[in-house]
Amino acid sequence: MNKKELIEEIAKKHHIILDENDPILAVVSANEIIFDDFLEKIDLLFTKHKTDLESYKFNIFNEIREYSKSNQEILKDILTQAQTNQNTTKPPQEKTEDTKEKKNTNINFLIIAIASQIIFLLVGLIIGITI
């Protein structure tokens, strides 16, 4: 909106006569200057927050990758431990009870490991979606 249209609009709205040199228009100019300054500051803050969020997102993804790798290593260790436990020989009567307990323990370890991987994946997805 140019200055002439602004003067006409204010004159219509308030039923007054305005001139281009009227001091009330200084307030409009001051508001424009203040608003432009405010927009510049908002732009700077927006850019800063955007870069902060991007770096935060990058760090979170790296942490999730590290947790995933460590969980995979733990799963491999659990699997090898389970395989070695199954291969050990014990007396026949104790072996049936122990193997049931070991199978339950191994299954519990696997369930916990898989659940933790799923949780880390979901947390990563939630963070990725919100950012």
C-alpha positions as CSV (number, residue, x, y, z in Angstrom):
1,M,0.0,0.0,0.0
2,N,1.5,3.3,-1.0
3,K,1.4,6.5,1.0
4,K,-1.5,8.1,-0.8
5,E,-3.8,5.0,-0.4
6,L,-2.8,4.8,3.3
7,I,-3.8,8.5,3.8
8,E,-7.2,7.9,2.0
9,E,-7.9,4.8,4.0
10,I,-7.2,6.5,7.4
11,A,-9.2,9.6,6.4
12,K,-12.2,7.4,5.5
13,K,-12.0,5.3,8.6
14,H,-11.7,8.1,11.1
15,H,-13.6,10.8,9.1
16,I,-10.7,13.3,9.2
17,I,-8.7,15.2,6.7
18,L,-5.0,14.2,6.3
19,D,-2.2,15.8,4.4
20,E,1.0,14.1,3.3
21,N,2.9,16.2,5.8
22,D,0.6,15.4,8.7
23,P,2.6,14.3,11.8
24,I,0.4,11.3,12.5
25,L,2.0,9.6,9.4
26,A,5.3,9.6,11.3
27,V,3.8,7.0,13.6
28,V,3.0,4.8,10.5
29,S,6.6,5.2,9.3
30,A,7.9,4.4,12.8
31,N,5.7,1.3,12.9
32,E,7.0,0.2,9.6
33,I,10.6,0.6,10.7
34,I,10.0,-1.2,14.0
35,F,8.1,-4.0,12.2
36,D,10.9,-4.4,9.6
37,D,13.5,-4.6,12.4
38,F,11.4,-7.1,14.2
39,L,11.1,-9.3,11.0
40,E,14.9,-9.2,10.6
41,K,15.4,-10.4,14.2
42,I,12.7,-13.1,13.8
43,D,14.5,-14.3,10.6
44,L,17.8,-14.5,12.4
45,L,16.3,-16.4,15.3
46,F,14.5,-18.7,12.8
47,T,17.7,-19.5,11.0
48,K,19.5,-20.1,14.3
49,H,16.8,-22.4,15.6
50,K,16.7,-24.2,12.3
51,T,20.5,-24.9,12.3
52,D,20.3,-25.9,16.0
53,L,17.5,-28.4,15.3
54,E,19.3,-29.8,12.3
55,S,22.5,-30.4,14.4
56,Y,20.3,-31.9,17.2
57,K,18.6,-34.2,14.7
58,F,22.0,-35.2,13.3
59,N,23.4,-35.9,16.7
60,I,20.3,-38.0,17.7
61,F,20.6,-40.0,14.5
62,N,24.2,-40.7,15.2
63,E,23.4,-41.8,18.7
64,I,20.7,-44.1,17.4
65,R,23.1,-45.6,14.9
66,E,25.6,-46.2,17.7
67,Y,23.0,-47.8,19.9
68,S,21.8,-49.9,17.1
69,K,25.4,-51.1,16.4
70,S,26.0,-51.9,20.0
71,N,22.7,-53.7,20.3
72,Q,23.6,-55.8,17.2
73,E,26.9,-56.7,18.8
74,I,25.1,-57.6,22.0
75,L,22.6,-59.7,20.1
76,K,25.5,-61.5,18.4
77,D,27.2,-62.1,21.7
78,I,23.9,-63.4,23.2
79,L,23.4,-65.7,20.2
80,T,26.9,-67.1,20.4
81,Q,26.5,-67.6,24.1
82,A,23.2,-69.3,23.6
83,Q,24.8,-71.6,21.0
84,T,27.7,-72.5,23.3
85,N,25.3,-73.1,26.1
86,Q,23.3,-75.5,24.0
87,N,26.4,-77.4,23.0
88,T,27.7,-78.0,26.5
89,T,27.1,-81.5,27.8
90,K,25.5,-82.3,31.1
91,P,23.9,-85.3,32.7
92,P,20.7,-86.3,30.9
93,Q,18.2,-85.5,33.7
94,E,19.7,-82.1,34.5
95,K,20.1,-81.3,30.8
96,T,16.4,-81.3,30.1
97,E,15.5,-78.9,32.9
98,D,18.6,-76.7,32.3
99,T,17.9,-76.5,28.5
100,K,14.4,-75.4,29.2
101,E,15.6,-72.7,31.5
102,K,18.3,-71.7,29.1
103,K,15.9,-71.6,26.2
104,N,13.6,-69.4,28.2
105,T,16.5,-67.2,29.3
106,N,17.8,-67.0,25.7
107,I,14.3,-66.1,24.4
108,N,14.0,-63.5,27.1
109,F,17.3,-62.0,26.1
110,L,16.4,-62.0,22.4
111,I,13.0,-60.4,23.2
112,I,14.6,-57.7,25.3
113,A,17.2,-57.0,22.6
114,I,14.7,-56.8,19.8
115,A,12.4,-54.6,21.9
116,S,15.2,-52.2,22.7
117,Q,16.0,-52.0,19.0
118,I,12.4,-51.3,18.1
119,I,12.2,-48.6,20.9
120,F,15.4,-46.9,19.6
121,L,13.9,-47.0,16.1
122,L,10.6,-45.5,17.2
123,V,12.3,-42.8,19.2
124,G,14.4,-41.9,16.1
125,L,11.3,-41.8,13.9
126,I,9.4,-39.6,16.4
127,I,12.3,-37.2,16.7
128,G,12.7,-37.2,12.9
129,I,9.0,-36.5,12.4
130,T,8.9,-33.7,14.9
131,I,11.9,-32.0,13.5
